[in-house]
């Protein structure tokens, strides 16, 4: 690694189908928005010969067809696959969005990859959300490396950034995060900033000069040697500490010069195991240059240090009825097991699915079984269906280059899987299987929408169904209590993108309306009411009188109806009519238009007419009696209360608890967890946390996350209840 005089780019950059899993590397790029992930991908594509000039190129150009739309900060919002070749190895680069609202795309990239490149800006540092993703990778043992970008920035300090990375990512072992190269600086410019013109390999002690636009290797001169001695010794000790040869450290401490080839082999094994995390530097190519600084070194790291798909365990597989199924990992000749990690819609081709094959070989035009776990709460249903696979392809710019097959360990785009959704399993129709799903973030920002016009209303449900099929991090809810259509998103940008996709892709214009929580009403005390419905103006009349008594019940009791009529004052056949009228009025509400709950309604007395009494008349009388009773006592407005669990760094615990208290929350307790984090448990009225997903991110600098679940309804404070009633009066 770093010991080659001149590495050769891949053959014209054409992404061909891999023939064996050992010739595939699947790498996901992770980093905050603006860290330089996409620029790095473009630089790697240029160096690998996938393109012939620097910068973004459209058709036949650089990288991939990113779904970049006009929204507030022009962020890339979806996972993109960029296949390149280097030294006979096919590298699938998975570029992920850096903004927290699109963490679902990031999780899909982590699922499809076998290793991760964490991209860190030399001028911005490491943010909290990037550290959280690092911890996720640690939990599953994913191999990682760190690439420091933006070396050209005036505030860039590579040495300081390597120290920050060691502190942020090293945990208890900062010597597991060490640089493989040191930057070589040129002459300072007018602003005093000395540009990085090359790299010094610490193990090989070779200088790689990029100042001419081409990578040239030489031996460092006397001025550079003092720069590398201390860093080199520390790197060697770090590599030896991870060596499987237990005698190596004693030999090194005894003064023996360890062969560089041995060190490099031990380094590569430690990286592939996920126990050592090298730091590299990279910068885009200058205009007219053939290579970006450090890109050869990154490609060498990927091909030689990152594991093949054979070295990574596959997710658990079961039969459709849930029985565990042993599948030989990454066997091209084994049973077909593939997973849809992303779905997208193309206006000309239709639905395109990005698929990772874990076992077997996927071929065009074959019939496969599509199995979906379903997420009923997010608008998805379990589904099992046979579908014919369309063409297989690899993306390149706005083109799709046809593939003849896709073996275990590789990725491909599949056309015409009209029923497949993100997270679905593709398997043989004769041996249908199901893969364990990956963890999806829970969307917690509600967005109430309605069709803009009658024409939009006709297309709305189909457009929403397609939207949630593409993005399982979005939840669709038809709220029966408030009669609203609600899209649950991960944040404002996520919601903005969803609305734009509805408009531009599916031709559906919607209006955003205020989100309503499902309020309820109940009686504060006992009350009586009399319902009199008498109309006799000629012809067949209407006659029904009933007297009821209403008393409150404990929360969760619903509506209880009791018949205590004596002497046949209300004929037996009309008692169910009174109950039906009472329940119908309770559903409409008696004060502010919200459902009435948790009361016992007792029918005490009434009157009937032998000719004019009817089912409809007693229903009306029952409703009138309930309304009259409501006017005789105080009506409590009940609001839903959620159990909220917030996972937050210790530095922000005080601020989060204070904020929860300001939302009328009751903090129930805290629990210390690993990694300097605390879980705060609280009960908070749902009306106060409609935008909590946004506010918590701002409060914690993106380092906290929360979950919520409905606990119960309880009385709303009087002043807030009065405000809600006034809003109802104004609206009516």
N, C-alpha and C positions, 0 to 999 in steps of 0.2 A: 504494500500500500504506500504509494508515494515514491516507489523506488524505480519507476520506469523512466527511461530517458525521453521517450516520445510515445505517448498513447495514441492509438488510432481511432478516429470516430467510426460510428456504425455505418453500415452500408446505406448511404443515401437517406438514412433516417426512416426507411419504410418499415412500418410495424407489421411484420409477418406473424403468422401463427406459430407459436412455440411448439417444439416437437417433444419436449420432455420437461417436467417440472424443475429440474435442476438448472434449466436455462431461463428461468423466470425470477424476477424480483418485483414484489408488490410493495410500493412505498407510499405512505400518506404524508403530506406536508401539513404541519400544524403550526399555527402562530396567530397572533392577534392581527386585526385589520391594520394594514399599512406596514406590516413587518417585512414585506418583500417576497412572499411566497410565489406569487404569479410571475414576478420578474425573474426569480430564481429558476422556475420551470422553463421560462423562455430561454434563459441563458444555457440551461442544460440541454435543451432541444437544439440550440445553435451549435454547441460544442459537439453533440453527438451526431451532427450532420443531418438532423431532421429538417432544418431550414438553412438557407444560405445567406441570411442577413439578420442583423440584430433588430430587435423591436417587434412589435405586434404586426403580424401579417394576416390578412383575411384568407380568402380562398387559397388553399394550398400553402398557407403561410405558417405562422408559428404554431400556436399551441392547441387550443381547443375552442369549441363554440360555447363560450361562457354565456350564461343567461344574465346579461347585465342590462338592467332596465333603469329608466329614469326615476329614481327615488332619492330621498333626501341627501344621501352622501355617495351615491353611485357605487354601492358596494357590490362585489361579486357575491351572489347569493346561492350558488349551488355547487355541488361536487362535480369536478371535471376530471376526466381521464385523459392522460397524455402519454401514449406509448412511444418509447424511443429504444434504440439499440446501442449497446456499447460492449465491445470485445466479445461479440457473439451472444450476449445476454440481452433478453428482452426486459426492459424496465417499464413497469406500469406506474407512472407518476400520478398520484391522486391528489389534486389540488383542492383544498377545502376552504370554505368561507372562514374569515377570521372574526366575524361579528357574532356575538353571543346568541342573537336571535335565530341563527341558522345552525345551531349545535346539532340538530338532527342530521344535517348533511355531513358534519364532522364525524358523528357516530357511525354513519354509513361507511365513510372512508376508513375509519379504524377497523370496521368489520371486514372490509375487503382487503386490507393490507396485512403484511407480515412484519413490517418494521415502519418506524416513523422518523421523519426529519423534522425537528423542531426549529423553526426559523425565528431568529431573534434579531431585532434591529439594534445595531451598535449605538444608536443615538437615543433609543426609547427604553430599552431594558426589557424586563420580564414582567408581564402583568399577571394579576391573580387568576384569571380564567385559564391562562396557559399553564400555570402551576397545577390547577385542578385537573387538566387533561393529562399532564405528566403523571399525576397520582393514579389516574385511571389506567394508564399504560403500565405503571408499576404493578398494579393489582393483577393484571393478566400476564405480566412478564414479557411485554412486547419490547424487542430491541429498539434502541433509539440512538440518534446522534443529533448534535446541535450545529446549526449553521448560522454564523453571525453575518448579517448583511449590513447595507448602508455604510460601508467603510469609507465612502467618499464624503460623508457628512462632516461638517466642521466640528461637531461635538463628538464624533466617533472616537471611541477608545477601546480597541480590541482587547488589550490586556485587562482592563478594568471589567469589560463585559464577561470575559472568561471567569473572572473571580465571582461576579454576580451569578453566573450560571451555576458555578460549583455550589454556592450557598443556596440557590433556589431549588436546584435539582438533585444535589448530592445527598441531601438528608444527613444521615449519620456518617456517611462516607464521602466527603467532598473530593477525595483523591480518585473517586470513580468517574469524575467529570473533569477532564483535562484536555488542553489543546494538543492537536497533532502538528500544528504549524504555527509559526509566528510570522506576522506581516513584515515585509521589507518596505521601508518608506523612501520615497524620492525626495527631491529638493522641495523645501517649503515654498508655497505660492505667496502672492502679495498679502493674503490674509493670514499668513503664518501657518496655514494648515499644510502638512506634508502628506501628499497622496500615497496610497499603498500601491506599489508597483510590482510586488512579487511576494512570494511566500518562502519561508525556510522550513524544510521538513526536519522535525526534531529527531526522529529515529534515524533517518538516512543521512542527516546533515547535508542535504542537497538544497540548492537554491533554485527556485522556479521563477524565472523572470517573465512577467507578462507585459512589460513596458512597451514592447514593439507590437502588441496585438496578437502575438503568437507565444505560446508557452515554450520557453527555452530553459534547459537544465544546465546547471554548472555547480561548481563547488563554492561555498561561501568564502569570501575573503576574510582577512584579519579583522576588519571592522565588525563583521557580523557574528563572528564566533563567540565573543563574550555574551551576546544576547541570548544564546541558546543553551549555554551550559547548565544553568540552574533549572530552567524549564525542562531540559532534556532529562536530567537526572530524576526529576520528580515524575516525569512521564514513564521512564523505565521502571521506577519503583512501583508505580501504579499498575503497569502491565504485568510485572512479575508477581505482584500480589494476587492477580487473577489467574496466574498460570496453573495448569494442572500438574506441572513438574514441581514438587515440593522442595527439591534441592536447589532450585534456581535462585531463590533469595539468598540462601547461605553462600552460594558461589559468588553472587554479585557483591554481597557485603564483604566477602573475603578478598575482593579486588579483581576478580575474574572479569574480563571483557566479554559480555554476552553477545553472541552473534546476532547481527541485525535481522537476519532471516528468521531466527528463532523468535525474536521479539515481535516481529510482524505477524508470524503465525499465531502466537499467543494472543496478540491484540485482536486479530480477526475472530478467533474463537470466543474471546470474552465479549466482543460486540454482538456476535450472533447469539450468545447465551442471554444477553440482556443484563450483564453485570458490569459492563464498562461502557461509558457514554462519551465518545470523543467530541471535541469542539473543533469545527472547521470554519474557514472564512470564505466568503464568496462575494463577488461584485459583477454586475452585468458588463457585457462587452462594450467597448467604445464603438462609435460609428466606424464601420469598415473593418472592425476587428473580427477575427475568426473565433475567438474564445473569450469567455468572461473569466475574470480572475478567480481561481479556486474551483472552477467547474470540473476540470479534469479530476482534481482530488476528490470532489464529491462523488463523481461517477465511479471512481475506483473504490471508494468506500462502499457504495451501494452494491457493486458487483462482487466485491471480495469480502466485505465484512458483514453485510446483512444476510440473514438466512434465506434459504430457498423455501418454497412452500412445503417441501417435504419435511422440513425441520420444525414446522409450527403445528400445534395440535388444531384439529378442526372442531367446530362446534358439535355438540351432541346431536345425534340423529335418532329419531323414533319412527315407528310405523304410524299410520294415521290413527290407530286406536291407542297410541301412547306407549307401546312396548319398546324398550330400548333396542337399538339395532347397531351392531358393530359394523363399521365401514372402514376398510383399510384406508388410512389417510393419503390423500393425493395420489391415488392410483388411476392412471388414464384408462386402464382396462377394467376398473371396478364398476359397480352400479352407479348410475348417474345421480349425483346430488349437487345441485347448483342453487344459488340464491340470487334473487333480484335485490340489488343494493340501492338501486335508484330507478325511477321511472320518469320519463319526460314526454311531452307531446311535441311533435313536429308538424307544422301545417301541411306539409307535402307527404310525409311518410306515415304519419299517424303516431301511435305510441311506440316509444323506443325504451327498452329496458337494458340497464347496465347490469351484467350478470357476472358473478364470481363462481367459477366451477371448483368445487371442493373434491369431487370424485367423478370418475368416468370421463367421457368426452362428449361434448355437445356439438351436434352437426345441424346444418340448415335443413329445413324441410322435413325433419322428423317430428313425430307427435310425442309430446311429453305431458306429464301430469303436473298440474299447477295446484299446489296446496297452500292455503292461507290460514294462519292462526286466527285471523279476524280480531278486530278490536271494536266490539259493538258500541262501546262508549265513545268511540271516535268516528263513528259513521261507517265502519267496516264490518262485514259479516264473514264468518267462516265460509270458505268456499273450496270446493274440490272439483276440478274440471280438466278435461283433456284439451290441449291446444296444439296446433301445428306451429312449429318454430319457423319464423321467416328467415331472412338473410342474416348472417353473422358479419359483423364489421368492427373495425377499429377506428375511432374518431381521429381526424387530423384536420385542424382548422374547421371549416364548415363542410368538409367532405367526410364521407364514411367509406373507408377502404375495406373492400370485401375480404372476409376470411373464409377458408375452407372448413375449418373446425376450430374448436376451443377445448384444449385439454385441461385436466385437473391442475389447478394452480394458476391458471391464466384468467384474464377478464376479456369480455367482449360485449359489444352492443347487439341486442337482439331485436329485430323488427317484428311487428304484428302480433305480439302477445297481448291481445286486447283485454283479457281478463286478469292478467298478472298485475299485482301491486307490489310496492316496495315492501320487502321483508318476506315475500312468498318463496316457496321452495319449488324448484323444477326437478323432477325425477322421472324415471321410466314409467310409462303408463301401465306396464305389467308388474311393477314393483314400486308403488307410490310410497314416498317417504316424506318426513317433515323435519326440518332443522329447528333447533332451539332458537327462539328469537333473540335479537339483541335488545338492550335496554333503550327504550324510547323516552326522551324527556317529556314531562307532562306539561301540556300547554295550559297556562294559567291566566292569560289575558283575554277577557271576553270582548267580542266585537259583534254587536247586534246589527243585523242588516235587513233590508227589505228591497224588493225589486223597484227599480226606478220607474218602470212603465209596465203596461200590460204585456208588451212584447218581451220585456226582460223577465217577467214573471213566468212566462211559458218556458223559458230556457234555464231558469235559475236552478232547479233541482238537478238537472243533468250536469250543468257547469260545476255545481258544488260537489257532486259525486266524483267527477273527474279530478277536481282539485284535491280532495282528501285521498284519492287513490294514489296520486303522485307524492303526496306529502303526509306520511303517517304521524308527523308531529303536530298536525292540525286536527282539531276535533270539531265535528259538526253536531250541533244540538238543536233539536226542535223542542223548545221549552214549552211543555204543556200548561204550566202554571201562568206564565207571562205571555204565551202565544207569540214568542219571538223566535226567529231563526238566529242562532248564535254560532259564530266561528270562534273557537278558542285557539289563540296563537301564543307564540313564545315571547313576543314583544311587539313594539310598534312597527319596526322595520319588517318583521315577519308578516304582520297584518297588512301593511302597505303593499308588499309584494303579492300577497294573496288577492287583494282587490284588483291590482293591476293585471294579474294573470286572468282573473275572471273577465275583465274588460277586453284585453288584447287577444287572448287565446280563444276564449269561448264566447265572446261577443255579448257578455252579460254586464249591464250597468246596474250597480246597486247603490243605495244610499245607506250611510251609517246613521243609526238612531241611538238615543240613549239606552244603555243597558239597564234592564230592570231586574232586581232581585225578587224572589218569590215571597212577598210579604203575606201575612195572614192576620185574621182578626179573632178575638175571643171576648167573652163577657167577663167583666171584672167582678160581678156579683150576681145574685139571683134577681130575676125580673119576670114579670108576667105580661102576657100580651093577648089581645083579643082580635081575631080576624073575622071581619064581617063582609061577606060578598053577597049582596042581595040586589037583584035587578029584575023588576017586574013591570015592563013597559008595554005589555001586550004580547000575545003569543007565548011561546015557551020561555019561561023565566029562568033565572039562576038564583039558587039559594044555598048558602053554606055559612055556618058560624062555628068557630072553634076557639077554645080558650086553652092557652098553653102556659107552661112555666119553664123557664130556662135557668140552668145553674152551671157554673164553670166546672170543668174537670181537669185533672192533671195533664200536663203536656204529653202529646202523643196519643191521646184517647180518641181523637176524631169526633164524629157526631154520633151521639147515642139517642135513640128515640124510644120513648116508653109510653105505652098506652095504659091510662088509668081512668078511662071513661066508665062510668057506672050507669046502669039503667037504660042503656041504648040511646043516650042523648045523641051520639054520633053513630049511625048504623055501621055495622061491622064492615060492610063492603067499601065504606068511604074512609076508614082509618088509614089504610095504605095510601090513599090519595092525599091525606093531610101530611103524612110522612114524606111523600114525594115532593109536595110543594115546599115543605120546610127544607129538605135537602137541596132542592133547586135554588132556593133563595140563599141558603148558606154558601153554595158554590159561587154565587154572584157577589156575596158580601153584604154587610148591613151598614157599613159606615164609610169606608174609603174604596170600596170596590174590590177588596181582597177576600179570598175564601175564609169563611167562618169555620173554626175548628175548636175541638176540646170543650164541648158543651153537651149537657144532657137536656133534651127537650121532652117534656112530659105533657101529653095531651090529657087535660083534666075534664073538659066539658065541651058542649057544643049544641047546635040545633040543626035540624034538617027538615026538608019539606018533601012530602010524599011524591010530588010531581016535579018540582023545579030543582031539586038537588041532583048533582051529578059529580062525576069524577073530576072534571075540569073545575067546577065551582069550589070543591073542597081543596084542590091544589092551590087555587088562588087564595082561599081563606087561610091556609097554612102559611103561605108566604107573607101575607099581610100581618098575621099574628106574630111572626118572628121579627118583622120590621118594627112593629109597635113595641115589642119587648126590648128591642135594642135601644129604643128611645127612652126607656125607663131607667137605664143604668149606664155606667161608663164602659166604653168599648176599648180594650187594649189592642194596640197594633203590635203584632208579633213579627220579629225580624229573624232571618236565619243566622245562626252562629256557627262558625267553622272552627274546627280544631286545626291549628297551624303549627307546623314543625319547621323551624328555620335552622339550617346548618350554616354557620358563619365563623370566620376567623376570630380568634380571641381578641384581636385589636378592635373589632367592631361590635362586640357583644353589648357594651353599654349603649351605643348609639341605636342598635336595633331594638333593644328592650325599651328604651325611651320612646322610640317611634311607635312601637306596638301599644304602649300605654296611651299615646296620643290618639290612637285609633280606637279608643275605648276597649282595648284588649286587656285580658287578664292573664298575666304570665303565670303558668302553672309550675314551672321549674326549668332547670338547665341540667345538661349532662355533658361532661367533658369527653371528647373523643380524641383519637390519635391525630397527629399532624397539626397540633395547635388550633383545633377547632372545637366549637361548642354547639350543641343542639339546644335550641330554645323552644320550649313547648308553650303554647298559649291558646286561648280561646278569643276569637275576634269576630265581631259582627261582619257578615259578608258585604254589607253595604260600604264598609270602610276599606275593603281590600280589592276593589275592582281593578285598580292600577298598581297593586302591590308588586307585581312582577317587574314593573319599570322602576318604581321607587326603591325597592330593595337593591336592585342592581346599581343604582346611583349611590345609595347610601353605603354600600359595601365595596364600591369600586369593582363590581363584577365578580366578587369572590364568594358570594352567598347564594344559596338556593333554598327553596322552600317547597313544602307540600301542604295540601289542605284537604279536608274532608268534612262533609256536613255533620254537625253534632246534633243540633236541635233548633227549634224556634223558641224565642223568649221575648218578653215585653220590651218594646222600644221605649227609650226615655221620652217623657212627655213632650219636651220642646221639639225633639226631632219628629215625633209622631205628628204634632200639629203642623209642622212644615210640610210633611208628606201629604196630609189631608188638604192643606191649602193648595198644593200643586195639583191635586186631583180636582178640586173645585175650579181652579183656573182653567185646567184642560177641558173640563166639561162645559 
